[in-house]
Amino acid sequence: MGVKIILFIVIVGGIIFFVIAAPKFFEDYDLKKGLNATSTEKIVSSAQKATIKAAPSAQSSIATPSSSGKKEISDSRIPSGFSREQLSPFFEKIRIASASFSTGYNKPSIIRLYSRLESGDSPIDITGWRLKSNRSEFIIPKAVEIYKPSGANEEKNIILLSNNYVNIYSTTSVINKNFRLNKCAGYLENSFDFNPSLPQSCPMVYRSRYEIAYLSGQCQTYLFSLGGCKAVDYSFYNSLLTGTSEGNVCRAFLNTVGTYGNCFEKYSQDKDFLSSEWRLWVNNDILDSQHDRLNLFDNNGLLVSDYVY
């Protein structure tokens, strides 16, 4: 009888506990489940946001120099008398670096342009652009990029890389060509009287001392003196003993050096063969002898550079 009473009390107590505690148990369970679901949603949502932020816009990857380039130009850099809309996409990428009026008889006036391109900029074609002063103007002509000794030199549009110079002279070219200088150009001065003179910085007539080591000491000593684009001195050439082996060998080598053609053949494939300088002769002096303002316009009539002196 006592056992039955105890068993009855345990069963009744369990029922009472279940009735009282069950709601809280399921409430806690649902709460935890809800929290887990919320956390998962937040993680998914964050991942989606991160993915959206990392994906670049196709439109934003397209460069538009005609618009974005102008926005980067501060108002203080816009030349007086011009508006932002009148600026070229090439504004200040090609600059008028200097202007010098003729200082005397047979001394040309000189205008120098300089290219200053940023990383990623494409080369710029300046042929057909207009250089204007207060009193006159001219169109930038074509030029020969690689001047060949054969004479087959077609003038083409001038394409400037970064850090190129263009010297424009008010006189005429003695070879009737505009051209880009190269490491052998100084030899042309031996045949033509350029004004101003071409740089006398030609490479040596040999690439290595070993190249001429087989020649006589006298011959080598003479070759060492041939720096600065010098032509072969034929008084020395003729002084070599005719009929001797040493003399004949030296003369044979001298026949391969000392001219533009010889230098071109030896060095024209070098990566640094071409100079950064172009020379143009326009036979037109547009500069004022005292003070002036120069404007460079592109093919669309938009301002590229402004210069006052």
C-alpha positions as CSV (number, residue, x, y, z in Angstrom):
1,M,0.0,0.0,0.0
2,G,2.8,2.4,0.9
3,V,4.6,1.6,-2.4
4,K,1.5,2.5,-4.4
5,I,1.2,5.8,-2.6
6,I,4.8,6.7,-3.4
7,L,4.5,5.7,-7.0
8,F,1.3,7.8,-7.3
9,I,3.1,10.8,-5.8
10,V,6.0,10.5,-8.3
11,I,3.7,10.2,-11.3
12,V,1.6,13.2,-10.2
13,G,4.8,15.3,-9.5
14,G,6.1,14.5,-13.0
15,I,2.9,15.6,-14.6
16,I,2.9,18.9,-12.7
17,F,6.7,19.5,-13.6
18,F,6.0,18.8,-17.3
19,V,3.0,21.1,-17.3
20,I,5.0,24.0,-15.7
21,A,8.5,23.5,-17.4
22,A,7.5,22.4,-20.9
23,P,6.5,25.8,-22.3
24,K,9.8,27.4,-21.3
25,F,11.7,24.4,-22.7
26,F,10.1,24.8,-26.2
27,E,10.3,28.6,-26.0
28,D,14.1,28.3,-25.4
29,Y,14.4,25.7,-28.2
30,D,12.5,28.0,-30.7
31,L,14.6,31.0,-29.6
32,K,17.9,29.1,-30.3
33,K,16.6,27.9,-33.6
34,G,15.6,31.4,-34.5
35,L,19.0,32.8,-33.5
36,N,20.8,30.3,-35.6
37,A,18.6,31.1,-38.6
38,T,19.2,34.8,-38.1
39,S,23.0,34.3,-37.9
40,T,22.9,32.2,-41.1
41,E,20.9,34.9,-42.9
42,K,23.4,37.5,-41.7
43,I,26.3,35.5,-43.0
44,V,24.7,34.9,-46.4
45,S,23.7,38.6,-46.6
46,S,27.2,39.7,-45.8
47,A,28.7,37.4,-48.4
48,Q,26.2,38.7,-51.0
49,K,27.2,42.3,-50.1
50,A,30.9,41.5,-50.3
51,T,30.4,39.8,-53.7
52,I,28.5,42.8,-55.1
53,K,31.1,45.2,-53.9
54,A,34.0,43.2,-55.4
55,A,32.4,42.9,-58.8
56,P,33.7,45.8,-61.0
57,S,31.4,47.6,-63.3
58,A,32.1,47.0,-67.0
59,Q,31.5,50.7,-67.7
60,S,34.0,51.9,-65.0
61,S,36.8,49.9,-66.7
62,I,36.5,51.9,-70.0
63,A,38.8,55.0,-70.1
64,T,37.3,58.1,-71.6
65,P,40.1,60.7,-71.8
66,S,37.9,63.3,-73.4
67,S,35.7,63.5,-70.3
68,S,37.6,62.1,-67.3
69,G,40.8,63.7,-68.3
70,K,39.3,67.2,-68.3
71,K,37.7,66.7,-64.9
72,E,41.1,66.1,-63.4
73,I,42.4,69.5,-64.7
74,S,42.0,72.1,-62.0
75,D,40.5,75.5,-62.9
76,S,43.8,77.2,-62.2
77,R,45.5,75.2,-65.0
78,I,43.0,76.3,-67.7
79,P,44.8,79.0,-69.8
80,S,43.3,82.5,-69.8
81,G,40.7,82.9,-72.5
82,F,39.8,79.2,-72.8
83,S,37.1,77.1,-71.2
84,R,37.3,73.5,-70.1
85,E,35.3,72.5,-73.1
86,Q,38.0,73.9,-75.4
87,L,40.7,71.7,-74.0
88,S,42.0,68.8,-76.0
89,P,42.1,65.2,-74.6
90,F,45.9,65.6,-75.1
91,F,46.0,68.8,-73.0
92,E,49.5,69.2,-71.6
93,K,50.5,65.7,-72.8
94,I,52.3,67.5,-75.6
95,R,53.7,70.8,-74.3
96,I,55.4,73.9,-75.8
97,A,58.6,73.7,-73.8
98,S,60.4,76.8,-75.2
99,A,60.5,79.3,-78.0
100,S,63.6,81.3,-79.1
101,F,63.5,84.0,-81.7
102,S,66.3,84.2,-84.3
103,T,69.4,85.8,-82.7
104,G,71.0,86.9,-86.0
105,Y,71.8,86.2,-89.6
106,N,71.3,82.5,-90.6
107,K,70.2,81.7,-87.1
108,P,66.7,80.1,-87.1
109,S,64.0,80.7,-84.6
110,I,63.3,77.5,-82.7
111,I,60.1,76.2,-81.1
112,R,60.5,73.1,-79.0
113,L,57.7,70.6,-78.1
114,Y,57.9,68.0,-75.4
115,S,55.8,64.9,-74.9
116,R,54.9,64.0,-71.3
117,L,52.7,60.9,-71.4
118,E,51.5,59.0,-68.3
119,S,51.8,55.3,-67.8
120,G,49.3,53.5,-70.1
121,D,49.0,56.4,-72.5
122,S,49.2,55.5,-76.2
123,P,51.7,57.3,-78.5
124,I,50.3,60.5,-80.0
125,D,50.2,61.5,-83.6
126,I,50.9,65.3,-83.9
127,T,51.0,65.7,-87.7
128,G,48.3,68.1,-88.8
129,W,48.2,70.0,-85.5
130,R,48.4,73.8,-85.6
131,L,50.9,76.0,-83.9
132,K,49.7,79.6,-83.7
133,S,51.3,82.8,-82.4
134,N,49.8,86.3,-82.2
135,R,50.8,87.1,-85.8
136,S,50.9,83.8,-87.7
137,E,50.6,80.0,-87.6
138,F,51.7,76.8,-89.4
139,I,50.7,73.1,-89.5
140,I,53.0,70.5,-88.1
141,P,54.3,68.5,-91.1
142,K,55.3,64.9,-91.6
143,A,58.8,63.5,-91.1
144,V,61.0,60.5,-91.7
145,E,61.4,58.3,-88.6
146,I,64.3,56.1,-89.8
147,Y,66.5,58.0,-92.2
148,K,67.9,55.4,-94.6
149,P,71.2,55.9,-96.5
150,S,69.6,54.5,-99.6
151,G,67.6,57.7,-100.0
152,A,64.3,55.9,-100.0
153,N,62.9,58.1,-97.2
154,E,59.1,58.7,-97.1
155,E,57.9,61.2,-94.7
156,K,55.0,59.9,-92.5
157,N,53.0,61.2,-89.6
158,I,55.0,62.0,-86.5
159,I,54.1,59.6,-83.6
160,L,55.5,60.7,-80.3
161,L,56.3,58.4,-77.3
162,S,56.8,59.8,-73.9
163,N,59.8,62.1,-73.4
164,N,60.2,62.9,-77.0
165,Y,61.4,66.3,-78.2
166,V,60.4,68.1,-81.4
167,N,62.6,71.0,-82.5
168,I,60.9,73.1,-85.1
169,Y,63.1,75.5,-87.1
170,S,62.0,78.6,-89.1
171,T,64.4,77.8,-91.9
172,T,64.5,75.0,-94.6
173,S,66.0,71.6,-94.4
174,V,69.3,71.1,-96.4
175,I,68.1,67.6,-97.3
176,N,64.5,68.7,-98.0
177,K,63.3,66.3,-95.3
178,N,62.2,66.4,-91.7
179,F,63.5,63.5,-89.7
180,R,64.1,61.8,-86.4
181,L,67.7,61.8,-85.2
182,N,69.5,58.6,-84.5
183,K,72.9,57.6,-83.1
184,C,74.5,57.8,-86.6
185,A,72.9,61.1,-87.8
186,G,76.1,63.1,-87.0
187,Y,77.8,61.5,-90.1
188,L,75.3,63.4,-92.3
189,E,77.0,66.6,-91.3
190,N,80.1,65.5,-93.3
191,S,78.0,65.7,-96.5
192,F,75.5,68.5,-95.6
193,D,75.7,71.8,-93.8
194,F,72.8,71.5,-91.3
195,N,71.6,74.6,-89.4
196,P,71.9,74.1,-86.5
197,S,74.6,71.4,-86.7
198,L,73.6,67.8,-85.9
199,P,74.9,66.2,-82.7
200,Q,78.4,64.7,-83.1
201,S,77.9,61.8,-80.8
202,C,78.2,58.8,-83.1
203,P,79.2,55.4,-81.7
204,M,82.8,54.1,-82.2
205,V,83.5,52.5,-85.5
206,Y,84.0,49.2,-83.7
207,R,81.8,47.5,-81.1
208,S,84.7,45.8,-79.3
209,R,88.5,46.2,-79.2
210,Y,88.6,42.5,-80.2
211,E,86.9,43.4,-83.5
212,I,90.1,45.4,-84.5
213,A,92.7,43.5,-82.6
214,Y,94.0,41.8,-85.8
215,L,95.0,45.2,-87.3
216,S,98.4,46.8,-87.0
217,G,99.1,49.1,-84.0
218,Q,99.2,52.1,-86.3
219,C,95.9,51.3,-87.8
220,Q,94.3,50.8,-84.4
221,T,95.6,54.0,-83.1
222,Y,94.1,55.9,-86.0
223,L,90.7,54.1,-85.4
224,F,90.7,55.3,-81.8
225,S,90.8,58.9,-83.1
226,L,87.7,58.5,-85.2
227,G,85.2,59.4,-82.5
228,G,82.7,62.2,-82.9
229,C,81.3,61.1,-86.4
230,K,84.6,61.8,-88.1
231,A,85.0,60.7,-91.7
232,V,88.1,58.8,-92.7
233,D,91.1,61.1,-93.4
234,Y,92.3,60.0,-96.8
235,S,95.7,61.5,-96.3
236,F,96.2,58.9,-93.7
237,Y,94.5,56.3,-95.9
238,N,96.9,57.0,-98.8
239,S,99.9,57.1,-96.5
240,L,99.6,53.4,-95.7
241,L,102.2,51.4,-97.6
242,T,100.6,50.1,-100.7
243,G,101.2,46.5,-101.4
244,T,102.0,45.6,-97.8
245,S,99.8,43.2,-95.9
246,E,99.3,45.6,-92.9
247,G,98.5,48.5,-95.2
248,N,96.0,46.5,-97.3
249,V,94.2,45.1,-94.3
250,C,93.9,48.5,-92.7
251,R,92.6,50.1,-95.8
252,A,90.0,47.3,-96.2
253,F,88.7,48.0,-92.7
254,L,88.7,51.8,-93.3
255,N,86.4,51.2,-96.3
256,T,83.7,49.9,-93.9
257,V,83.7,52.9,-91.5
258,G,83.4,56.7,-91.4
259,T,80.1,57.2,-93.3
260,Y,76.5,57.4,-92.4
261,G,75.8,54.2,-94.5
262,N,78.5,52.3,-92.7
263,C,77.3,53.3,-89.3
264,F,73.7,52.6,-90.2
265,E,74.6,49.1,-91.4
266,K,76.4,48.4,-88.1
267,Y,74.0,50.0,-85.6
268,S,70.5,50.4,-87.1
269,Q,69.2,47.3,-85.4
270,D,70.1,48.4,-81.9
271,K,67.2,49.1,-79.6
272,D,68.6,52.5,-78.8
273,F,69.4,53.5,-82.4
274,L,66.6,56.1,-82.6
275,S,67.0,59.4,-80.7
276,S,64.2,61.0,-78.6
277,E,64.6,64.1,-80.8
278,W,62.8,65.0,-84.0
279,R,63.8,67.9,-86.2
280,L,61.4,69.8,-88.5
281,W,62.0,72.8,-90.8
282,V,58.9,74.8,-91.7
283,N,60.4,77.8,-93.5
284,N,58.1,80.1,-91.5
285,D,59.0,82.3,-88.6
286,I,55.9,82.9,-86.6
287,L,57.6,84.3,-83.5
288,D,57.7,87.9,-82.3
289,S,61.2,89.2,-81.6
290,Q,60.3,90.4,-78.1
291,H,57.1,88.8,-76.6
292,D,54.4,86.5,-77.8
293,R,51.8,83.9,-76.9
294,L,51.8,80.4,-78.6
295,N,49.0,78.0,-78.7
296,L,49.1,74.4,-79.9
297,F,45.8,73.0,-81.2
298,D,45.0,69.4,-82.1
299,N,43.2,68.2,-85.3
300,N,39.9,69.1,-83.8
301,G,40.9,72.7,-83.0
302,L,41.1,72.0,-79.2
303,L,43.9,73.5,-77.1
304,V,46.8,71.2,-76.3
305,S,49.3,73.6,-74.9
306,D,49.7,77.3,-74.1
307,Y,53.0,79.2,-73.9
308,V,53.8,82.9,-73.1
309,Y,57.2,84.5,-73.4
